[in-house]
Amino acid sequence: MDPRLLRLLSIGLFLTAFGMLFLAWPQIGGQEHLDGVSWNWKLLLGVVFALSVAKGAQAAARDESPWNARLFSWILMVALTVAAMGYLTYQAHLNEPDEETMDLSEEDAGTPRAL
Protein backbone atom coordinates (compact mmCIF):
# COMPACT_ATOMS: atom_id res chain seq x y z
CA MET A 1 0.00 0.00 0.00
CA ASP A 2 1.19 3.50 -0.76
CA PRO A 3 2.71 5.00 2.44
CA ARG A 4 1.10 8.39 1.83
CA LEU A 5 -2.35 6.85 1.57
CA LEU A 6 -1.71 4.74 4.64
CA ARG A 7 -0.60 7.85 6.56
CA LEU A 8 -3.72 9.76 5.50
CA LEU A 9 -6.00 6.86 6.45
CA SER A 10 -4.20 6.53 9.81
CA ILE A 11 -4.76 10.21 10.58
CA GLY A 12 -8.43 9.85 9.71
CA LEU A 13 -8.71 6.74 11.87
CA PHE A 14 -6.96 8.51 14.77
CA LEU A 15 -9.37 11.45 14.62
CA THR A 16 -12.39 9.15 14.29
CA ALA A 17 -11.30 6.96 17.22
CA PHE A 18 -10.56 10.05 19.35
CA GLY A 19 -13.99 11.51 18.64
CA MET A 20 -15.87 8.25 19.11
CA LEU A 21 -14.13 7.64 22.42
CA PHE A 22 -15.47 10.86 23.88
CA LEU A 23 -18.93 10.04 22.61
CA ALA A 24 -18.90 6.54 24.07
CA TRP A 25 -17.08 7.07 27.39
CA PRO A 26 -19.77 9.32 28.95
CA GLN A 27 -22.49 6.95 27.77
CA ILE A 28 -20.79 3.89 29.23
CA GLY A 29 -19.34 5.33 32.43
CA GLY A 30 -21.87 8.05 33.07
CA GLN A 31 -21.37 11.76 32.48
CA GLU A 32 -21.50 12.56 36.22
CA HIS A 33 -18.62 10.19 36.92
CA LEU A 34 -16.63 11.39 33.94
CA ASP A 35 -16.94 14.97 35.19
CA GLY A 36 -15.05 13.87 38.29
CA VAL A 37 -12.04 12.72 36.26
CA SER A 38 -9.34 15.32 35.68
CA TRP A 39 -9.13 16.71 32.15
CA ASN A 40 -5.47 15.78 31.75
CA TRP A 41 -6.21 12.10 32.39
CA LYS A 42 -9.07 12.19 29.89
CA LEU A 43 -6.85 13.82 27.27
CA LEU A 44 -3.92 11.47 27.87
CA LEU A 45 -6.04 8.32 27.76
CA GLY A 46 -7.94 9.58 24.73
CA VAL A 47 -4.74 10.20 22.78
CA VAL A 48 -3.23 6.86 23.81
CA PHE A 49 -6.43 5.02 22.87
CA ALA A 50 -6.75 6.68 19.46
CA LEU A 51 -3.04 6.25 18.73
CA SER A 52 -3.20 2.57 19.66
CA VAL A 53 -6.17 2.02 17.36
CA ALA A 54 -4.43 3.80 14.47
CA LYS A 55 -1.10 2.00 15.02
CA GLY A 56 -2.92 -1.34 15.24
CA ALA A 57 -4.57 -0.69 11.90
CA GLN A 58 -1.18 0.25 10.44
CA ALA A 59 0.34 -2.97 11.77
CA ALA A 60 -2.46 -5.00 10.20
CA ALA A 61 -2.14 -3.22 6.84
CA ARG A 62 1.65 -3.31 6.50
CA ASP A 63 2.35 -7.03 6.85
CA GLU A 64 1.30 -9.85 4.56
CA SER A 65 -0.79 -11.44 7.29
CA PRO A 66 -3.12 -9.02 9.08
CA TRP A 67 -2.92 -11.00 12.34
CA ASN A 68 0.63 -10.49 13.58
CA ALA A 69 2.52 -9.80 16.80
CA ARG A 70 2.48 -6.02 16.34
CA LEU A 71 -1.29 -6.01 15.96
CA PHE A 72 -1.71 -8.05 19.13
CA SER A 73 0.57 -5.70 21.04
CA TRP A 74 -1.55 -2.71 19.97
CA ILE A 75 -4.74 -4.61 20.87
CA LEU A 76 -3.22 -5.19 24.31
CA MET A 77 -2.46 -1.47 24.57
CA VAL A 78 -6.08 -0.64 23.68
CA ALA A 79 -7.29 -3.09 26.35
CA LEU A 80 -4.97 -1.58 28.99
CA THR A 81 -6.13 1.92 28.10
CA VAL A 82 -9.79 0.91 28.38
CA ALA A 83 -9.03 -0.70 31.74
CA ALA A 84 -7.40 2.54 32.93
CA MET A 85 -10.46 4.48 31.79
CA GLY A 86 -12.69 2.11 33.72
CA TYR A 87 -10.51 2.45 36.82
CA LEU A 88 -10.56 6.25 36.71
CA THR A 89 -14.32 6.29 36.19
CA TYR A 90 -14.79 3.88 39.10
CA GLN A 91 -12.57 6.02 41.34
CA ALA A 92 -14.59 9.10 40.38
CA HIS A 93 -17.75 7.16 41.28
CA LEU A 94 -16.37 6.21 44.69
CA ASN A 95 -15.23 9.76 45.48
CA GLU A 96 -18.31 11.67 44.35
CA PRO A 97 -20.02 13.81 47.00
CA ASP A 98 -23.11 12.48 48.75
CA GLU A 99 -26.50 13.64 47.53
CA GLU A 100 -27.48 14.55 51.08
CA THR A 101 -24.71 17.11 51.37
CA MET A 102 -25.39 18.52 47.90
CA ASP A 103 -29.10 19.20 48.47
CA LEU A 104 -29.78 22.70 49.71
CA SER A 105 -32.99 23.43 51.45
CA GLU A 106 -34.79 26.71 50.92
CA GLU A 107 -33.57 28.02 54.27
CA ASP A 108 -29.93 27.39 53.35
CA ALA A 109 -30.24 28.93 49.90
CA GLY A 110 -30.56 32.47 51.22
CA THR A 111 -32.49 35.31 49.69
CA PRO A 112 -31.50 36.98 46.45
CA ARG A 113 -30.28 40.54 46.70
CA ALA A 114 -30.74 43.30 44.19
CA LEU A 115 -27.59 45.07 43.08
Contacts in CASP RR format, 6 or more apart in sequence:
PFRMAT RR
TARGET T0000
AUTHOR 0000-0000-0000
METHOD contacts of the structure
MODEL  1
MDPRLLRLLSIGLFLTAFGMLFLAWPQIGGQEHLDGVSWNWKLLLGVVFA
LSVAKGAQAAARDESPWNARLFSWILMVALTVAAMGYLTYQAHLNEPDEE
TMDLSEEDAGTPRAL
1 61 0 8 1.000
1 62 0 8 1.000
6 58 0 8 1.000
6 61 0 8 1.000
6 62 0 8 1.000
9 57 0 8 1.000
10 54 0 8 1.000
10 55 0 8 1.000
10 57 0 8 1.000
10 58 0 8 1.000
11 54 0 8 1.000
12 54 0 8 1.000
13 53 0 8 1.000
13 54 0 8 1.000
13 57 0 8 1.000
14 50 0 8 1.000
14 51 0 8 1.000
14 53 0 8 1.000
14 54 0 8 1.000
15 50 0 8 1.000
17 49 0 8 1.000
17 50 0 8 1.000
17 53 0 8 1.000
17 54 0 8 1.000
18 46 0 8 1.000
18 47 0 8 1.000
18 49 0 8 1.000
18 50 0 8 1.000
19 50 0 8 1.000
21 46 0 8 1.000
21 49 0 8 1.000
21 50 0 8 1.000
22 42 0 8 1.000
22 46 0 8 1.000
25 34 0 8 1.000
25 42 0 8 1.000
25 85 0 8 1.000
25 89 0 8 1.000
26 34 0 8 1.000
29 86 0 8 1.000
29 89 0 8 1.000
30 89 0 8 1.000
32 96 0 8 1.000
33 89 0 8 1.000
33 90 0 8 1.000
33 92 0 8 1.000
33 93 0 8 1.000
33 96 0 8 1.000
34 42 0 8 1.000
34 89 0 8 1.000
34 92 0 8 1.000
35 92 0 8 1.000
36 92 0 8 1.000
36 95 0 8 1.000
36 96 0 8 1.000
37 88 0 8 1.000
37 89 0 8 1.000
37 92 0 8 1.000
41 88 0 8 1.000
45 81 0 8 1.000
45 84 0 8 1.000
45 85 0 8 1.000
45 88 0 8 1.000
46 81 0 8 1.000
48 77 0 8 1.000
48 81 0 8 1.000
49 78 0 8 1.000
49 81 0 8 1.000
49 82 0 8 1.000
49 85 0 8 1.000
52 74 0 8 1.000
52 77 0 8 1.000
52 78 0 8 1.000
52 81 0 8 1.000
53 74 0 8 1.000
53 78 0 8 1.000
55 74 0 8 1.000
56 70 0 8 1.000
56 71 0 8 1.000
56 74 0 8 1.000
56 75 0 8 1.000
59 68 0 8 1.000
59 70 0 8 1.000
59 71 0 8 1.000
59 73 0 8 1.000
59 74 0 8 1.000
60 66 0 8 1.000
60 67 0 8 1.000
60 68 0 8 1.000
60 71 0 8 1.000
63 70 0 8 1.000
END
